Amino acid sequence: MIGARIGRREGSTNCGRKCSATPRRAGRPWSTPRWAGAPASLPRPRHDRNTPTFPHQRFGVTVPTLLAHNAGVPAPPPLSEACQRWAQAANYSLITSDSGEMMLRSAAAHQSRYFIRRRGADRLELTESDPETGGERPLLFVADVAVLERHLLAVMADEIRDDGGLPFLELPTSRRWLAPGYSLGEMSGGYRTLSRVDAGPVAAAPDAILSVAALVPLSQFLRWSVSDLTSAFLDEGGAPLLDAGGYATPRAKGTAR
C-alpha cells in the first residue's frame, strides 16, 4: 500500500507502520520527474543536515518566504475536511507555514513527519523526514490534491488500524493489478510515472521496485470515493476496496472522478 510497509516480494504489501520510507540511493541526489509539458528542470529536494528544507522551528514565526527556490509559486491547496479529520483520527497534527507549505506530524513514538509543497504550477510534492540525514526523502509527485489525499488516507490508515486492533491489509501491488484506464511508465530520471490513459500523468514515485508498489494501489484508490476508501481502511478485510484476494470493482456511485 502507498505508505505502507513494503513486502519482501512484489505482489503484496502490508498496511503497516513506517512503510512509506523510500530508500535513498547513496551518492546521488533525487531528481524530479519530467512529465509531459513539464519544465526541463524543477526544484530538487534539499538534503542538507544543517539546513533542512522544512524544519518545524519555522512554524509559528513570520517569514517572508520559506523556500527561496519556491518563491512566486502558489502555496499548495488546503487538504479537504475529510482528509484533515482522518489525519486527526490517526493522531497527526497538520501545521501550515506562513508560505502555505504543510507538515503532517505524528504524535506516535516514531514521530513521522510528512511535508507537502507545490513544485511548479501543476505539481505537488510529498516528502518524509529522514532521521538518518536530518533532511527529507521524496515519496510522491502528484498532479492535484485529490490524488495526494488518497495516498495520505492509505498512509495514515496504518495508525488508525493499529489503534483499533485491526490486522494489516494485504494490498496487491504487482503490475497485473493496475487499474483499468491507467498505465505505468518506465523509470526516467529516477522516477516512474502513473498516467491516466488519454489524460496524462497523475503521479510519479521514486525507486524501480517501490514505485510499482506505490503506484499500482494508487491507481485502484483513484477509482473509489474518499468515503468508500475510509470505509475500506476501517473494515477488517478491506471491503469494499478488496475482495477475494484482489481489488474489487467499484459500483458506479462509488467511483471517484
N, C-alpha and C positions, 0 to 999 in steps of 0.2 A: 504494500500500500504506500501511497505517497506519504513520505514522512514516517512510515512505519519501519520496524526492524526488518531489514532485507534478509531473506532466507539464504541459505548457503547454495541453493540450487536455483537456477532460473525456472520460473514457472509458478512459484508461490512466494508469498510474503506474509510475515506475521505482523499483525497490528500490535506493535509493542513499542516501548519507550526508546527514545534516542535513535529511532530508525532513520530519520532524515539526515543523519550525519553523512554527507557525501565526502568520500575520501579525496584528499588533495594529491596532486602529482608533485612529487619532490622536484624542486629546482625549476618549476615552470609556473608562472602566474596564469590564472584563468583568463581566457579571452571571453568576449561576449559573442553570442550567436549572430550571424549575419543573415537576417531574414530577407525575404523578397521585399524590395523597396526600402530597406533599412539603410542608414548612413554607413559608409565604409568602415567607420570606427565609432564605437560608443565608449563612454567612460568605463574603465575597468574597476572591479572591486579592489580596494586597497588592503594590503595585508601587512601593515606596519604595527609592530607590537607597541611602539611608543606613541603612535598617533592613530588609534583606531578610528574608523570612519564614522561610527555612530555610538560613542560612549554614553553611558547613562548619565554621566556628570553634566552633559549638555542639556539635559531636560530640566525645565523649571527655571532656566535663565534666559534672558533676552539675547539673542544673537542675530545679526542681520542676515546671515546665511550660514547654513550648517555645513554645506559642502561647496567649495569654490567651483569645482568642476561641474556642479549641477545647477549653478546659478542661472536664473532665467527659465528653468524648466518647471512647469507647474507641479504642485505637490500631488502625491497620489490621491485618488478619490477615497473618501472615507469607506470603511467597512460597513456593511449593512447591519441593521439592528439584530437580525437573526444570527449573523456571524459573531457579533460582539457578545450576545447572550451565550452563545456556545463557548466562546473563549472564557467568559466568567465561570461557566459551569465546570470548565477544565482547570480552573484556578490560574488563569492567565490574566495579567493586567495589561491593558492597552494604553500606551503612553505615546503622545504625539508631540513632536518637537515644534519649535516656533516656525520652522520651514515646512512643516506638514509631514515630514517623514515619520513613520510609525515603528514602534517596537512592541512586540508581544513578549512579556516576561513571565515565566512560570514561577509560581510560589513553591513548587515542589523542591525536593532536596537537590535535584540535578540542575535546577535553575536554568533551563533552556531559555535562550533569547533568540527571537526571530525579528528581522528588520525588513521593512517594506519601503522601497524607494521607486521613484519614477526614473526610467532611463530613456530619455527621448520622449517625443510627443505621444507615442502609442505603445509604450513598453513599460512593464513593471518588473522589478527585480525583488526576489526573496532571498535573503541570506540568513545564515545561522552563526551565532558566536562560536568561535573556535578557542577553547580554553588552552590548547597547546601553544598557539601563537599569540593569543591576545587579540587577534583580528577576527575576520569573518570568512566563512566559506560560502560560495554561491550554491543555491539549491535549484532555483527555477526562474525562468523569464516567462512572462505571460503577456498576452495581447490586451487583456482587460481584467478588471477586478472580479468579475463573475467567475472567471477561470481560477484565479488565485484563491477565491473563497472556498471553492470546492476542494482544492488542495489543503487548505488550512483546516477545514472541517475534519478531514481524514487525519491530519497530524494531531489535532487536539482530541480526537476521539480516543486516542490511546489512554490519555489521563482519565477521561470520563469512564471508559470501560473498566479500567483498573480500579478506580474508586468504587464502582458499582459491583465489583466482583465478577464481571463478565469475562469470558475467555477471550484469548486473542482470536482475531479473524484471519483466516487463511484467504488471501486475495490472489487469484490467478494473475500472473504477471508476464507470461510468455506471449510472444507476438500473435499467436493464434487467437488470443482473447482481445485483440484490438477491436474497438467498437466499429460497427459499420459506419461508413462515411468519413473515416479518419485514416490517415497514412502516417507512417514513421519514416523519417529520412535517415540517411547515412550520417555518420559522425562528420562534423565540419567545424574546424576551429575549436575542438574540444567539447562540442555540444551536439545533441541530437534533437531534431525538431519534430513536434507533433503538429500535423496540419489537418484542417478540415477540407475534405475534397471540394474543389470548386470555390473555396472561400479563403484559403491561405493559412499561414501559421497561426497557431493558438498558444503554443507553449514550447519551451526548449529547456533541456536539463543536461548537466554535465555527466561525463563518465560513460564509456561504451556499454557497460553492463547495467549500472544503476539507473541510467536514463530510461532504459526499457522498462525496468521495474517501477519507475515513477510514472512514465507517460502512458503506459497501457492502462493501468487503473484509472488515470485521469480521463482518458477517452471515454471510459464507462461512466465515470461520475458525471460527465457533461450531458449524459442522456437523461439524467434524473433531476427532479426539482430539489431545492435545498431541504424542504420538509421531508421528502422521501429519503434523502441521504441521512439526515439526522435520525430518522426512524430506524434506518438500517444499522447505524452505528450504535443504537441503543438496544437492538434486538440481539438475542444470544447467538442466533445463527446468521445474522446479517441480512435478514429479509427486510424489504423487498429487493435489495441490491443483488443478493446472492441466492442461488437456487441450484440444488442438485450438483454441487461441486463446481459451479461456474457462475457466470453473471446472468441474471435474469433479463428478460426483455421488458422494458417499462411499458405500462399502459399509456395510451395516448395522453390522458390527463396528467400523467406524472412526468412527461417528457420535458426536459429543460431545453429551452431555446432550440 
